Amino acid sequence: MDLLRQPKAVWATAGASVVAFMGIGLVDPILPSIARGLHATAGQVSLLFTSYFLITAVAMLLTGFVSSRIGGRRTLLLGLALVVVFAGLAGTSDTVGRLVGFRAGWGLGNALFVSTALAVIVGAAAGGSAAAILLYESALGLGMACGPLLGAILGNVSWRYPFFGTATLMAIGFLCITMFLKEQPKPARKTSVLDPIRALGHGGLASAAVSAFFYNYTFFTVLAFTPFVLNMTPYRSGAVFFAWGVLLAVFSVIVAPRMQARLGSLKVLGGSLVLLAADVLVLGYGDHTTAVVCTVLSGALIGVNNTVYTELALGVSDAPRPVASAGYNFVRWFAAAAAPYFAPKIEEWTDIHVPFVVAGITALLGAAVVVVRRRALTHEVAERDVAHATEDGVSAFAN
């Protein structure tokens, strides 16, 4: 397949996806700067992640409901418009409360966009679903890597500039999709708000979601709390998380499928979670250089975990993929909202090391769920999907 020969509609959607994923890690290098600029504590500033992902989790129940009624193109444009408005407003905030509130609106827009983008790319891409998935994963990896870098470059001037920069880029994405993407066919059956909840009645999907919940707590402890531990300038912090994002992209797109083909999904996932637990413990108790190295290395383990989890979630049950993905994401994003809130609180109650101990424990709990529920997580559909992904050199990472 020739990955580069794609319609303009695909490139427009993929480009906007890069910016959407950049928004997740954009604030990482500037968290200390925001705290100083708004005279806020680390716990208050970490609510930027909590509000964002709490709304994202709830919105997962609504995205299928909305897109099945107004169509993929309009859902993308609605999500982009919300991000443009709320990211721009975030840059004007004069209190941390307003910033947290605007970030929540940003999360709603991002949920509508990201949850619909993969389906739109698959529908419009040349070369079949394999090419579409590779484009989507490449967009995700590039966005996760470049978000902290953009945040550092603009944030070194003012913590407000990354928000204005995101609003500008998303506005460009809005115009590109308006110009190049035609309306997509609506699904034959409209999705109910409760369909993702009903899908979680399947034991395998529920097990994947619960294990991913524990893992996501670890993931977002690293992403949201580590910048305060490193206490570096925006440039240096951005460089650390850029390297982290590069490893995440490489291991999710290239390394994870090869490891799955050799060892099997559940062995790869269980082993990676145990290694992640060890990594965050060393991060929490090591010196500054060790903490930097462990932060970067965690990107490789997170990349592997993200890919395997999503393949399990999409293949382990008989629910339609968009519905299964929505139910799975509904559960796991609550942990992404919880970790940025509780990690600073735990530090206040104890010391700076204990949040990483908790993160290590949650990674091990995720591995324990995989071991205990391994039969429920083994399904011929999942094995077939992994085989197909390996043959094509890609994996189905539908965040």
C-alpha positions as CSV (number, residue, x, y, z in Angstrom):
1,M,0.0,0.0,0.0
2,D,1.2,3.5,-0.8
3,L,0.5,5.4,2.5
4,L,1.3,8.8,1.0
5,R,-1.3,8.6,-1.8
6,Q,-4.3,9.7,0.2
7,P,-7.2,12.0,-0.6
8,K,-7.0,15.6,0.7
9,A,-9.9,14.8,3.1
10,V,-7.7,12.2,4.8
11,W,-4.7,14.5,5.2
12,A,-7.0,17.3,6.5
13,T,-8.4,14.9,9.2
14,A,-5.1,13.4,10.1
15,G,-3.5,16.9,10.4
16,A,-6.2,18.0,12.7
17,S,-5.8,14.8,14.7
18,V,-2.1,15.7,15.3
19,V,-3.2,19.0,16.9
20,A,-5.9,17.3,18.9
21,F,-3.5,14.8,20.4
22,M,-1.0,17.6,21.0
23,G,-3.5,19.2,23.3
24,I,-3.1,16.3,25.8
25,G,0.5,17.0,26.6
26,L,0.6,20.6,25.7
27,V,0.4,21.9,29.2
28,D,3.0,19.5,30.6
29,P,6.1,21.8,30.4
30,I,4.2,24.9,31.5
31,L,2.4,23.5,34.6
32,P,4.9,25.2,37.0
33,S,4.7,28.4,34.9
34,I,0.9,28.4,35.1
35,A,1.1,27.8,38.9
36,R,3.4,30.8,39.3
37,G,1.4,33.0,36.9
38,L,-1.9,32.4,38.6
39,H,-0.5,32.0,42.1
40,A,-1.9,28.4,42.3
41,T,-0.7,25.2,44.0
42,A,0.4,22.1,42.1
43,G,-2.8,20.4,43.1
44,Q,-4.9,23.2,41.6
45,V,-3.0,23.3,38.4
46,S,-3.2,19.6,38.0
47,L,-6.9,20.0,37.8
48,L,-6.3,21.0,34.2
49,F,-5.9,17.3,33.4
50,T,-8.7,16.3,35.8
51,S,-11.4,18.5,34.3
52,Y,-10.3,17.7,30.8
53,F,-10.4,13.9,31.2
54,L,-13.5,13.8,33.4
55,I,-15.5,15.5,30.7
56,T,-13.8,13.3,28.1
57,A,-14.9,10.2,29.9
58,V,-18.5,11.3,30.2
59,A,-18.5,12.5,26.6
60,M,-17.6,9.0,25.4
61,L,-21.2,8.0,26.0
62,L,-22.4,10.9,23.8
63,T,-20.0,10.8,20.8
64,G,-21.6,7.8,19.1
65,F,-25.1,9.2,19.9
66,V,-24.1,12.5,18.2
67,S,-22.2,11.2,15.2
68,S,-24.9,8.6,14.3
69,R,-27.4,11.4,14.1
70,I,-25.6,14.4,12.5
71,G,-22.8,12.5,10.7
72,G,-19.1,12.3,11.0
73,R,-18.2,15.5,9.2
74,R,-20.5,17.7,11.4
75,T,-19.3,15.9,14.5
76,L,-15.7,16.7,13.6
77,L,-16.5,20.3,12.9
78,L,-18.5,20.6,16.2
79,G,-15.5,19.2,18.2
80,L,-13.0,21.4,16.4
81,A,-15.2,24.5,17.0
82,L,-15.5,23.8,20.7
83,V,-11.7,23.3,21.0
84,V,-11.0,26.6,19.2
85,V,-13.4,28.5,21.5
86,F,-12.3,27.0,24.8
87,A,-8.6,26.8,24.1
88,G,-8.7,30.5,23.2
89,L,-10.7,31.3,26.3
90,A,-8.2,29.3,28.4
91,G,-5.4,31.7,27.2
92,T,-7.4,34.7,28.6
93,S,-7.9,33.2,32.1
94,D,-7.1,35.3,35.1
95,T,-7.8,32.6,37.7
96,V,-7.0,28.9,37.9
97,G,-10.7,28.2,38.3
98,R,-11.6,29.7,35.0
99,L,-8.7,27.9,33.3
100,V,-9.8,24.6,34.7
101,G,-13.4,25.3,33.5
102,F,-12.3,26.2,30.0
103,R,-10.1,23.2,29.9
104,A,-13.2,21.1,30.6
105,G,-14.9,22.6,27.5
106,W,-11.8,21.8,25.6
107,G,-12.1,18.2,26.7
108,L,-15.6,17.9,25.4
109,G,-14.6,19.2,21.9
110,N,-11.6,16.9,21.8
111,A,-13.7,13.9,22.7
112,L,-16.1,14.6,19.9
113,F,-13.3,15.1,17.4
114,V,-10.9,12.2,18.4
115,S,-13.6,9.6,18.8
116,T,-14.9,10.3,15.3
117,A,-11.6,10.9,13.4
118,L,-10.5,7.3,13.1
119,A,-13.9,6.3,11.6
120,V,-13.7,9.2,9.1
121,I,-10.1,8.4,8.1
122,V,-11.0,4.7,7.6
123,G,-14.0,5.7,5.5
124,A,-12.1,8.1,3.3
125,A,-8.6,6.5,3.1
126,A,-7.1,4.8,0.0
127,G,-5.5,1.5,0.6
128,G,-8.0,0.0,3.1
129,S,-8.2,0.1,6.9
130,A,-4.5,-0.8,7.4
131,A,-3.4,2.4,5.7
132,A,-6.0,4.4,7.7
133,I,-5.0,2.9,11.0
134,L,-1.3,3.6,10.4
135,L,-2.1,7.2,9.5
136,Y,-4.1,7.6,12.7
137,E,-1.5,6.0,14.9
138,S,1.2,8.2,13.2
139,A,-0.9,11.3,14.0
140,L,-1.3,10.2,17.6
141,G,2.4,9.6,18.1
142,L,3.4,12.8,16.4
143,G,0.8,14.8,18.4
144,M,1.9,13.2,21.8
145,A,5.6,14.0,20.9
146,C,5.1,17.5,19.6
147,G,2.6,18.7,22.2
148,P,5.1,19.2,25.0
149,L,7.6,20.7,22.5
150,L,5.1,23.3,21.3
151,G,4.1,24.0,24.9
152,A,7.7,24.6,25.8
153,I,8.5,26.9,22.9
154,L,5.4,29.1,23.2
155,G,5.3,28.7,27.0
156,N,8.8,30.0,27.4
157,V,7.4,33.4,26.3
158,S,4.2,33.2,28.2
159,W,2.1,30.3,29.6
160,R,-0.9,31.8,27.7
161,Y,0.6,31.4,24.2
162,P,0.3,27.6,24.0
163,F,-3.5,27.9,24.4
164,F,-3.7,30.6,21.7
165,G,-1.4,28.5,19.5
166,T,-3.7,25.5,19.8
167,A,-6.8,27.5,19.0
168,T,-5.1,28.9,15.9
169,L,-4.0,25.5,14.7
170,M,-7.4,23.9,15.3
171,A,-9.1,26.8,13.4
172,I,-6.9,26.0,10.5
173,G,-7.9,22.3,10.8
174,F,-11.6,23.4,10.9
175,L,-11.1,25.3,7.6
176,C,-9.3,22.3,6.0
177,I,-12.0,19.8,6.9
178,T,-14.7,22.3,5.8
179,M,-13.0,22.5,2.4
180,F,-11.8,19.0,1.7
181,L,-14.0,16.5,3.7
182,K,-17.4,15.6,2.2
183,E,-20.2,14.4,4.4
184,Q,-19.8,10.8,5.5
185,P,-22.7,8.3,5.3
186,K,-24.6,7.9,8.6
187,P,-24.7,4.5,10.3
188,A,-27.7,2.4,9.4
189,R,-28.5,2.2,13.2
190,K,-28.5,5.1,15.5
191,T,-26.4,4.6,18.6
192,S,-28.0,5.0,22.1
193,V,-26.3,6.7,25.0
194,L,-26.6,3.5,26.9
195,D,-25.1,1.2,24.3
196,P,-21.5,1.6,25.6
197,I,-22.6,0.8,29.1
198,R,-24.5,-2.3,27.8
199,A,-21.3,-3.4,26.0
200,L,-19.4,-3.5,29.3
201,G,-21.7,-6.4,30.3
202,H,-19.3,-8.6,28.3
203,G,-16.7,-10.0,30.8
204,G,-13.8,-9.6,28.5
205,L,-14.4,-6.0,27.6
206,A,-15.1,-5.2,31.3
207,S,-11.8,-6.8,32.3
208,A,-9.9,-4.9,29.7
209,A,-11.5,-1.6,30.8
210,V,-10.8,-2.3,34.5
211,S,-7.2,-3.2,33.9
212,A,-6.8,-0.1,31.7
213,F,-8.3,2.0,34.5
214,F,-5.5,1.0,36.8
215,Y,-2.9,1.4,34.1
216,N,-4.2,4.9,33.2
217,Y,-3.8,6.0,36.8
218,T,-0.1,5.2,36.4
219,F,0.2,6.7,33.0
220,F,-1.3,10.1,34.0
221,T,0.7,10.2,37.3
222,V,3.8,10.3,35.1
223,L,2.3,12.8,32.6
224,A,0.7,15.2,35.1
225,F,2.7,15.0,38.3
226,T,6.3,14.4,37.0
227,P,6.8,18.0,35.7
228,F,6.5,19.3,39.3
229,V,9.1,16.7,40.5
230,L,11.5,17.5,37.7
231,N,11.0,21.3,38.3
232,M,12.7,22.3,35.0
233,T,12.4,25.2,32.7
234,P,9.7,24.9,30.0
235,Y,12.4,24.2,27.3
236,R,14.1,21.4,29.3
237,S,10.8,19.9,30.4
238,G,9.5,20.1,26.8
239,A,12.6,18.3,25.6
240,V,12.1,15.5,28.2
241,F,8.5,14.9,27.2
242,F,9.3,15.2,23.5
243,A,11.7,12.3,23.9
244,W,9.0,10.5,25.9
245,G,6.5,11.0,23.1
246,V,8.9,9.8,20.4
247,L,9.4,6.5,22.3
248,L,5.7,6.3,22.8
249,A,5.1,6.7,19.1
250,V,7.8,4.2,18.0
251,F,6.9,1.5,20.4
252,S,3.1,1.8,19.8
253,V,3.4,1.7,16.0
254,I,6.5,-0.4,15.3
255,V,7.6,-2.4,18.4
256,A,4.3,-3.5,20.0
257,P,3.0,-5.5,17.0
258,R,6.2,-7.4,16.6
259,M,6.3,-8.2,20.3
260,Q,2.7,-9.4,20.1
261,A,3.5,-11.7,17.2
262,R,6.4,-13.2,19.0
263,L,5.0,-13.5,22.6
264,G,1.3,-13.0,22.5
265,S,-0.8,-10.0,23.6
266,L,-1.4,-10.9,27.2
267,K,2.2,-11.8,28.0
268,V,3.4,-8.5,26.4
269,L,0.8,-6.5,28.3
270,G,1.5,-8.2,31.7
271,G,5.3,-7.9,31.4
272,S,5.1,-4.3,30.2
273,L,2.9,-3.3,33.2
274,V,5.3,-4.9,35.7
275,L,8.2,-3.1,34.0
276,L,6.2,0.2,34.2
277,A,5.6,-0.4,37.9
278,A,9.4,-0.8,38.5
279,D,10.1,2.3,36.3
280,V,7.8,4.6,38.2
281,L,9.2,3.4,41.6
282,V,12.8,4.2,40.5
283,L,11.5,7.5,39.1
284,G,10.1,8.4,42.5
285,Y,13.1,7.5,44.6
286,G,16.0,8.2,42.2
287,D,18.0,11.4,41.9
288,H,17.1,14.1,39.3
289,T,19.0,12.5,36.4
290,T,17.5,9.1,37.2
291,A,14.0,10.7,37.2
292,V,14.6,12.2,33.8
293,V,15.8,8.9,32.3
294,C,12.9,6.9,33.8
295,T,10.4,9.5,32.6
296,V,11.7,9.1,29.0
297,L,11.8,5.3,29.3
298,S,8.2,5.2,30.5
299,G,7.2,6.4,27.1
300,A,8.3,3.1,25.5
301,L,6.3,1.0,28.0
302,I,3.2,3.3,27.7
303,G,3.4,3.0,23.9
304,V,3.3,-0.8,24.1
305,N,0.5,-0.8,26.7
306,N,-1.7,1.6,24.7
307,T,-1.6,-0.5,21.6
308,V,-2.3,-3.8,23.2
309,Y,-5.1,-2.5,25.4
310,T,-6.9,-1.0,22.5
311,E,-6.6,-4.1,20.4
312,L,-8.0,-6.1,23.2
313,A,-10.9,-3.7,23.8
314,L,-11.8,-3.6,20.1
315,G,-11.6,-7.4,19.6
316,V,-12.5,-9.1,22.8
317,S,-16.3,-8.7,22.5
318,D,-18.9,-8.9,19.7
319,A,-20.1,-5.3,20.2
320,P,-19.5,-3.0,17.2
321,R,-16.1,-1.4,17.4
322,P,-17.2,2.2,18.0
323,V,-19.5,1.0,20.8
324,A,-16.9,-1.2,22.5
325,S,-14.3,1.6,22.2
326,A,-16.7,4.1,23.8
327,G,-17.5,1.8,26.7
328,Y,-13.8,1.0,27.3
329,N,-12.7,4.6,27.1
330,F,-15.6,5.7,29.4
331,V,-14.1,3.6,32.2
332,R,-10.4,4.2,31.6
333,W,-10.5,8.0,31.2
334,F,-11.9,8.3,34.8
335,A,-8.4,7.2,36.0
336,A,-6.8,9.9,33.8
337,A,-9.0,12.4,35.6
338,A,-8.3,10.9,39.1
339,A,-4.5,10.7,38.9
340,P,-3.7,14.4,38.4
341,Y,-6.0,15.2,41.4
342,F,-4.8,12.6,43.8
343,A,-1.0,12.6,43.1
344,P,-0.5,16.1,44.5
345,K,-2.9,15.4,47.4
346,I,-1.0,12.3,48.3
347,E,2.3,14.3,48.3
348,E,0.7,16.8,50.7
349,W,-0.5,14.0,53.0
350,T,2.8,12.1,52.9
351,D,5.9,13.0,50.8
352,I,7.0,13.3,47.2
353,H,7.8,9.6,46.8
354,V,4.5,8.1,47.8
355,P,2.5,9.2,44.7
356,F,4.9,7.0,42.6
357,V,4.5,4.1,45.0
358,V,0.7,4.3,44.5
359,A,1.3,4.6,40.7
360,G,3.5,1.5,40.9
361,I,0.8,-0.4,42.8
362,T,-1.9,0.5,40.3
363,A,0.3,-0.7,37.4
364,L,0.6,-4.0,39.2
365,L,-3.1,-4.2,39.8
366,G,-3.6,-3.7,36.1
367,A,-1.2,-6.7,35.5
368,A,-3.1,-8.7,38.1
369,V,-6.4,-8.2,36.3
370,V,-4.8,-9.4,33.1
371,V,-3.5,-12.6,34.8
372,V,-6.7,-13.4,36.7
373,R,-9.0,-12.6,33.8
374,R,-6.8,-14.0,31.0
375,R,-9.4,-16.5,29.8
376,A,-12.0,-13.7,29.5
377,L,-9.4,-11.6,27.6
378,T,-8.6,-14.4,25.1
379,H,-10.9,-14.3,22.2
380,E,-10.6,-15.6,18.6
381,V,-11.5,-12.2,17.3
382,A,-8.7,-10.5,19.3
383,E,-6.2,-13.1,18.1
384,R,-7.3,-12.6,14.5
385,D,-7.1,-8.8,14.7
386,V,-3.6,-9.0,16.2
387,A,-2.6,-11.3,13.3
388,H,-3.9,-8.9,10.7
389,A,-2.3,-6.0,12.4
390,T,1.0,-7.8,12.5
391,E,0.8,-8.6,8.8
392,D,0.1,-5.0,7.9
393,G,2.7,-3.7,10.3
394,V,0.1,-1.7,12.2
395,S,-2.2,-2.0,15.2
396,A,-5.7,-0.8,16.0
397,F,-5.1,2.0,18.5
398,A,-8.4,3.8,18.5
399,N,-8.2,6.4,21.2
